[in-house]
Amino acid sequence: MKPTKIKRSLQSIVISLAVHAGLFLGAGSIVVYSYIKPPAMMFQPAKKKPKLAARALEHSIRVKQCEQQSRRPKILNKLITKGRSPLSLPALPPITPVSTDARRLPSLTKPVGAQLGLPGLSGFGAGTHKAGFAGFSETEFFGHAIKTRSIVILVDSSSSIVKKGVFEAVRNEAIRMVDRFHPDTGFNVILFADGAFAFNAAIVYATRPVKDEFKIWMNAEMKINRGNNPATSGSSPIIALQTALQLEPDTIILITDDPPYLQGIDPDKHCKEILDMVRRHRNESQTKVTINTVAYKPHSSGSAANVEKGKQARDFLQKLARISGGTYREIKE
């Protein structure tokens, strides 16, 4: 065989091997791509670019947020406003904080029905309780609209007013009122003829056990001439009022039918003594007590003496309410 033919044969074999190798590699790549797929990408780029540039898009988002905030409910706008309220409520005494829970102090568990007041007009005793009564209660008592943290009710127990039905009326009103009190609201009730007979020696919290105890006391202890001072004779709230002022509540309610009277003392001077006592307390004490008064069926007919007594009772109770910033109400016969 000639050398030229041998050379051509080798070239053909090499070309054939190269073509077969290329076909083999191509077929193998197709098989690998078909059956062994790569994992999907975690982030897929957007198919379309945003119509707005980055700064324009950010501006659009901020505009939408401002529009949403401007459409907040009006009540929310009122809640966060710093402007002065158009309504002005009367200032209440400051709350004095205490380091312990006063509702659990032993002094509040003293036996109820303590006879307060010692012989003599200036003699009276009651445990003061200056804890911070934080629970405001809104209620109504014989027509008085009341918002208070602590209240003391003074009830005349002399025979003239008891015969008119005051005890039954006060029981219904007081039990209903106290039953609705916030547990952190303080209260007390003092019966008087010319002394003082109290539910408790201090203002107590209106917790459920105390409310239950109060109902029992009201039904058992409200009797004619409770709070009688053996050293004097007559019908006067002076010792009961002194006791209540010493307890320093927000509110006092005084219920009676006659003007204050003590045997041997000029009635006009005695009324002035009580009013001056209240004025001094308002000037000297940090606690500004509001005294609301109730004239319970004062005489408006009958003898001239009774009619005059009814007029004097109204005048005294109106003055007492006025100088203390309270209100006057009358329950008519």
Helices and strands as residue ranges (DSSP letters): H 3-35, H 54-70, H 74-80, G 102-104, G 106-109, E 114-116, E 137-141, E 144-148, E 150-156, H 159-162, H 166-179, E 186-192, E 196-198, E 204-205, H 208-221, E 234-235, H 238-247, E 251-256, E 261-262, H 267-284, E 290-296, H 304-323, E 328-331
